[in-house]
Amino acid sequence: MTASISVPGQKRAICVYCGSSMGSDPIYEASAGRLGSAMVAAGFDLVYGGGGTGMMGEVARSVLAAGGQVTGIIPDFLKAREAHLKTVSELIVTDDMHQRKMLMFQRADAFVAMPGGIGTLEELIEQMTWAQLGRHTKPIIIADIAGFWSPLLSLLDHMQDAAFLRLPKPDADRPALFHVVSEVAEIVPRIEGLLAAARQPGPEDEITGRF
């Protein structure tokens, strides 16, 4: 398996990781809605976890309202708990979380981590791990809305200072492991720029082998 690379005229998709609740700050909900609209305006479809509640539901409904396509991918045991969104363009029900995450990876050209909980954090860190191991070069965007991800970014700095994490210096052959933006308006343009500069990556057999 190799990562998909967008070409002119080819439909592209962004995988958005975010919370199944709205959180405590109204800016989170507003940001999810603005992201969905911006994605469609730039020609991106949405791949996400399939839920209909919280920020997950908000970003999906905003994409649909703007005329975009939404692929929801959810394991069977979560359909009731996360109240899966029945109006998505395509709903894929998987046997387990591993299948869900692999399909989300395969169908996305880039990843965005909006505010969320443990599940959002786990999905973000897994994509960062795969990228660090050289298994993909798809853009990973940390949307630090209202400073939400600041504690994580401080932890990553601490890991690097303690010599447990060695973030690559971006160059033609080794892109940055992740990119941080603080405003919703920055997300889609950053992804567009990164995809335009992307090169064909190597095989990702190690990811496939885990599932």
Secondary structure, DSSP 8 states (H G I E B T S, - for coil): -------TT--EEEEEE--SS--SSHHHHHHHHHHHHHHHHTTEEEEE--B-SHHHHHHHHHHHHTT--EEEEEEGGGTTTTTB-TTSSEEEEESSHHHHHHHHHHH-SEEEE-S--HHHHHHHHHHHHHHHTTS----EEEE-GGGTTHHHHHHHHHHHHTTS-------SSS--S-EEESSHHHHHHHHHHHHHH-------HHHHHT-
